[in-house]
């Protein structure tokens, strides 16, 4: 895959290696009547992400919200620029919000880029939460392990449960905010969500449901062996 594309009804992939920039995570877009992005790439991808939205026949001016799955630079780099352009609201969990708003411990130095801190507008505080954005209910699940404030998001698209489960593969290293014990518990929780389609942070789109379960289980077993 080397261009923005539809994943399923109302869900698109608009960023990632070969789509926006080689350093970017996979960036997803949901058309909920208004546009909702999941993560925002590493640094200089704002123009390319906007172009990709337009390529899909959608209007970037409808962008209202960016959901941040966790505070690593490859997921947050374009937040400030997109907020300036479109006045988007930023959603993140309280355990990672301070890093996003301060720029500390986001890993920018490892990518050789500068990160412009960005305020978080909606701070999630619980283990489970949900918000209606446009005409879609977004369900948020706190899944610490990759970082303290890592979250995943589920929505319904037609008959499918779509899981935005960024960085299931890790790493789960303490220097990046990781915790293997918590990660194993969180990955088991992801399996219980019974997603039909997984939109992963670096592996892209995984489907159907049995493949999603196999993918998550592989990483559970890998962590349990360590």
Legacy VTK file of the C-alpha trace (Angstrom):
# vtk DataFile Version 3.0
C-alpha trace
ASCII
DATASET POLYDATA
POINTS 226 float
0.000 0.000 0.000
1.492 3.363 -0.991
-1.421 5.758 -0.968
-4.343 6.773 1.210
-7.132 4.233 1.011
-10.447 3.194 2.469
-10.270 0.500 5.151
-14.032 0.003 5.484
-17.115 2.204 5.476
-16.091 5.605 6.856
-12.575 4.546 7.894
-9.388 5.396 5.998
-5.624 5.087 6.300
-3.990 8.424 5.438
-0.455 8.148 6.815
2.469 5.845 7.400
5.608 4.741 5.507
4.998 5.083 1.782
1.792 7.030 2.417
3.051 10.128 4.233
6.576 9.827 5.691
8.874 6.924 6.505
9.068 7.957 10.168
5.302 8.152 10.651
3.114 5.673 12.423
0.029 4.591 10.527
-2.423 7.479 10.690
-6.131 6.764 10.387
-9.176 8.909 9.621
-12.825 8.370 10.523
-15.636 10.179 8.719
-18.197 10.711 11.454
-19.964 13.559 9.670
-16.968 15.502 10.917
-13.462 14.109 10.484
-11.575 12.427 13.317
-7.880 11.500 13.002
-6.210 8.793 15.034
-2.625 9.958 15.678
-0.656 12.504 13.675
2.700 11.209 12.420
6.230 12.129 13.406
7.028 15.679 12.386
6.708 17.274 8.964
3.745 15.291 7.682
0.922 17.779 8.122
0.905 18.859 4.460
1.008 15.281 3.195
-1.758 14.184 5.576
-3.940 17.063 4.407
-3.219 16.207 0.764
-4.167 12.589 1.426
-7.465 13.632 2.975
-8.223 15.669 -0.146
-7.199 12.766 -2.390
-9.942 10.716 -0.761
-12.487 13.365 -1.756
-12.854 14.669 1.784
-12.453 18.233 3.039
-9.688 18.831 5.611
-11.733 21.767 6.932
-14.090 19.183 8.424
-11.293 17.898 10.658
-12.496 18.430 14.234
-10.617 16.016 16.476
-7.357 14.112 16.799
-7.209 11.109 19.114
-3.709 10.441 20.437
-3.133 6.810 21.287
0.115 7.529 23.148
2.820 10.158 23.567
5.560 8.936 21.240
6.892 11.326 18.604
5.863 9.190 15.616
2.246 9.609 16.752
2.153 13.260 17.836
4.501 15.254 15.597
1.912 17.148 13.535
-0.525 17.917 16.368
0.374 21.586 16.846
0.351 22.399 13.144
-3.010 20.747 12.546
-4.442 22.447 15.624
-3.322 25.830 14.288
-4.837 25.195 10.880
-8.146 23.652 11.829
-8.733 24.312 15.521
-8.927 20.590 16.237
-9.482 19.241 19.723
-6.849 16.836 21.010
-7.924 13.780 23.019
-5.465 11.778 25.137
-5.270 9.884 28.411
-4.164 11.750 31.512
-1.145 9.453 31.979
0.353 10.672 28.678
-1.154 14.168 28.505
1.720 15.843 30.342
4.263 14.507 27.856
2.184 15.717 24.899
1.751 19.194 26.366
5.357 19.557 27.602
7.361 17.639 25.007
9.277 15.722 27.667
9.975 12.019 27.136
8.306 11.791 23.731
11.392 10.382 21.976
11.872 13.221 19.488
15.639 13.111 19.924
15.737 9.502 18.716
14.081 10.554 15.455
16.251 13.633 15.058
13.240 15.939 14.924
11.875 18.776 17.008
8.509 18.427 18.706
6.311 21.436 19.302
4.322 20.813 22.514
0.563 20.796 22.119
-2.141 21.216 24.753
-4.586 18.362 25.258
-8.211 19.520 25.191
-10.046 16.407 26.332
-8.261 14.351 28.978
-9.444 10.785 29.513
-9.123 9.632 33.113
-10.783 6.267 33.416
-10.146 2.697 32.381
-13.061 2.892 29.954
-14.727 5.948 28.453
-16.780 6.897 25.442
-17.552 10.038 23.494
-20.002 10.730 20.707
-18.142 12.639 18.015
-20.321 13.516 15.070
-22.537 10.534 14.403
-20.219 7.840 15.797
-19.607 6.654 19.342
-15.905 6.281 20.084
-15.072 3.836 22.865
-11.764 4.436 24.639
-9.885 1.721 26.517
-6.871 2.451 28.715
-4.216 -0.164 27.931
-0.977 0.715 29.755
2.151 -1.188 28.827
3.620 0.553 25.795
3.341 3.849 27.683
1.500 4.620 30.944
-1.288 6.388 29.084
-1.671 4.199 26.021
-5.222 3.864 24.753
-7.012 1.986 22.016
-10.282 2.972 20.394
-13.165 0.918 19.058
-16.004 1.984 16.795
-18.731 0.267 14.812
-18.568 0.513 11.033
-21.458 -1.269 9.360
-21.369 -4.732 10.951
-17.685 -4.516 11.834
-16.026 -3.642 15.126
-12.955 -1.612 14.193
-10.077 -1.492 16.686
-7.511 1.287 16.469
-4.917 -0.657 18.431
-1.735 1.261 17.897
1.646 -0.376 18.588
0.430 -3.755 19.780
3.877 -4.982 18.753
5.567 -2.697 21.310
8.326 -2.120 22.164
7.621 -2.522 25.861
10.900 -1.151 27.150
11.096 0.943 30.358
13.129 3.662 28.620
10.088 4.248 26.375
7.619 4.108 29.269
6.940 0.403 28.859
5.904 -2.237 31.385
5.778 -5.881 30.259
3.477 -7.067 33.047
0.940 -4.371 32.270
1.373 -4.970 28.547
0.415 -8.642 28.798
-2.734 -7.732 30.707
-3.574 -5.010 28.190
-3.067 -7.270 25.176
-5.387 -9.857 26.694
-7.938 -7.093 27.089
-7.577 -6.248 23.397
-8.338 -9.848 22.468
-11.527 -9.662 24.507
-12.758 -6.745 22.368
-13.337 -9.214 19.492
-12.466 -6.787 16.708
-13.232 -7.641 13.105
-10.676 -5.165 11.759
-7.474 -4.045 13.467
-5.890 -0.737 12.454
-2.409 -1.177 13.938
0.211 1.497 14.463
2.929 0.109 12.197
1.618 -3.156 10.734
-1.356 -1.518 9.032
-4.685 -3.252 8.456
-5.314 -6.745 9.792
-8.557 -8.644 9.177
-10.784 -10.649 9.567
-11.476 -11.376 13.242
-9.521 -14.627 13.459
-6.429 -12.944 11.992
-6.782 -10.097 14.476
-6.906 -12.564 17.366
-3.893 -14.477 16.036
-1.905 -11.264 15.638
-2.530 -10.138 19.217
-1.940 -13.632 20.629
1.460 -13.820 18.947
2.661 -10.802 20.909
1.131 -12.032 24.153
3.055 -15.284 23.831
6.241 -13.439 22.935
6.029 -11.306 26.091
5.136 -14.279 28.289
8.275 -16.106 27.111
10.493 -13.207 28.206
LINES 1 227
226 0 1 2 3 4 5 6 7 8 9 10 11 12 13 14 15 16 17 18 19 20 21 22 23 24 25 26 27 28 29 30 31 32 33 34 35 36 37 38 39 40 41 42 43 44 45 46 47 48 49 50 51 52 53 54 55 56 57 58 59 60 61 62 63 64 65 66 67 68 69 70 71 72 73 74 75 76 77 78 79 80 81 82 83 84 85 86 87 88 89 90 91 92 93 94 95 96 97 98 99 100 101 102 103 104 105 106 107 108 109 110 111 112 113 114 115 116 117 118 119 120 121 122 123 124 125 126 127 128 129 130 131 132 133 134 135 136 137 138 139 140 141 142 143 144 145 146 147 148 149 150 151 152 153 154 155 156 157 158 159 160 161 162 163 164 165 166 167 168 169 170 171 172 173 174 175 176 177 178 179 180 181 182 183 184 185 186 187 188 189 190 191 192 193 194 195 196 197 198 199 200 201 202 203 204 205 206 207 208 209 210 211 212 213 214 215 216 217 218 219 220 221 222 223 224 225
